[in-house]
């Protein structure tokens, strides 16, 4: 098959150039969307009388047969045809003759590739949202099973205040909720039809873009043909969403790594999701969590890559934009694989709740409760903070815990301390006494679980 631009050129394209410029090695995964878009385009051309109804139907049947070949793996790709669009068009012409050459009427590969890319991203964004919902449900199930389990909460990786394990896990469920919401919002901008913009200026032919948008389920059509073929904001936004998402996965993975160490001993990772050492027989390594953590850098790189490609391009389409697909394709694969493997692994994680409970009350973790005890007695918070700080320093000097102090010792720091202060020193009481919305009390955690089950569709 001749190049579509062969009429202008006197020399054949160099084989080196063909090898350098081809994209079929990676954009072949767009075949389903290219055929879907082409069928809608052919229907519109026939409906508008730009080609005959008979030609339109012939094209659609031919595309259906090509789709079957992709489905059963018999389609033969040709590298010399550069991309998925030309491979499908060449196969169509071979099957149905000259009518196949009419499919490209009133479109360019510039708006065609944008269409395919948007259809692909629309499907994959929805799939990632579905995986996020499933992962949230897994977190909610685990939180529900450990709803009263205590653990130390941390700031600066130092023990801070007692919290519920369920509350800690729900923090991730909230992160993934925002991730799903971001992707849902991005879908609004992905779901705009660029087809009909042609190379950059539109067409003189009487096409019906709204009809094509309706056939393909788009919410609207692009409003500026130059912008439509040169826009990759939707892909950059998608990569940004995924970068934030995998950052959240990486934070969870990091805690799984930390918690599985001998120093923490908060969890036991399932054997099926860990590896051993080639030299140290005792080792059980958290490789899955480490790889999730490592893959975050890969996704960040893809976002920066596409931003860099686009930052200096004049309007409208430039061949540089061919470099948009590999970063997006690999990001989709990476994010989906991380969500799937963590969702499979988490239900098998064993939580050492006794160890968590034992550490929850250490490192003066209820000191803030003492300060708030004094606040309820009318002491200004800054003064209460100072009194409690001196009390903690006394314990450190005397090598005591807060619970070891006698009431008279405490009264030396403030006469407002009475016998009931000791109930505020216990981690379980600290949890029970939390009143604020969204806090770590059991009652608040139950509300959080109920709300999240509703928004994830897990009623």
C-alpha positions, 0 to 999 in steps of 0.5 A: 500500500502506498503512503497516504501522502505518496502523491506529493513525494518523489522518493520512497520513505527510508526504511530507517525513517519507517523504523524510527517513526513507527508507532504500531509496536505500541499503539496496536492496543488501540485497535478496538477504539479505532474500529469503534470510532471508524464505525461511528464515522462511517455511519455518519458519512452514510447518513449525511450522504457524503458516501452512499448508504451501501458504501457505509454498510460495506465499510461497517461489515468490513470493520467488523471482520477486522475486529474478529481477526483482532479478537482471534489473534489472526490480524497481521500487522505491517510495520511499514504502515506505521500505526494502527490507523493505517494498518486497519485502513489498509486491511479494510481496502484489501477486504472491500476494495475502493469503498474502504478508501472512502472511510478517511473522508472528513477526518485526519489521523490528527483527530482520529488518534485523539478520538482513539486515545480518548475512547481508550482513556475513558474505558481505562479510567472507569476500570481504575475507578472500579478497582479503587472501589473494590480496594476501598471495600477490602479496606472497609472489611478489614477495618470492620473486623478490627474496629476496636483494636488499639494502636499507636498513632504517629507524627514524625514517625514518633509515637503520638497518641493512641488511635484505632487500627480501623481509623488508621486504615480508613485514612487510606480509604479516604485517600482512595475516595479522593482518587476516585473522585479526581478520575471521575472529574477528569472523565468529563474532559476526556469525554469530549469528541474531537473527531470532525476537527480533521487536520486542524481546520475542520472540513467543508463537507456536511458532517454531523459531529453531534451524531457521532458524539451520540453514537460513541457516548461522548458528553459533548464535542470539542469547540475549537478544531485547532485545540482539539488536535493539539490538546493532550491536557486530558492525558496529562490530567489522567497521569496527574490523577494516577501519580497522586493515586500511586503516591497513596499506594506507596504510602500504604506500601511503606507502612506495610514494610515498616509494620512487618519489621521485627522492630515494629512487629505489627503485622505478618505478611502472607507467605504467598506475597513475600519472598525469601533470600538467596543466602539468608534462610530466615528472611521473609521480604516484603517485595510486593510492597517494596515494588509498589513503592518503587513503581511510584517513581515510574508513574511520576516520570511518565507525568513529567515526560508528557509535560515535557513533550507538550511544553514547547509545542506550537499549535497545532499537531506535532509529531512529538505528540506520538510520545504521549502513548507509551507513558499513558499505556505504562501508567495504566498497566502499572496502576492497575497491577498495583491495585490488583496485587495489594487488594489480593494481599491485604486480606491475608495480612495478620495484624498483631493487635496485642503488640499494637495495643501494648505499644499504644500506651507507651511514650506518654501517648495520653499526655494530650488527654492530661492537658485537655483534662486541665482545660476542662478545669478552666486552665488555658490550653497553653498553660495546661500544655506547659504543666503536662510537659513538666509532668512528662519531664518528671516521669522521664527523670524518675524513669516512671510512666504517667500511670505510675505517678501517685496523685500527690505527685501530680498535685505538685504540678497542679492542685486541679488534679483529682482521683479521676485523672487516672482514667484519662491515662488509659489508651482505651479511655483516650479513644472512648473520650474522643468527641469530635467528628471524624475522630478515632472513637469507635462511634465515629469510626462506625459512622465513617465506615457506614458513609464510605460503604455508601459512596463505594456502592457497598451497601 
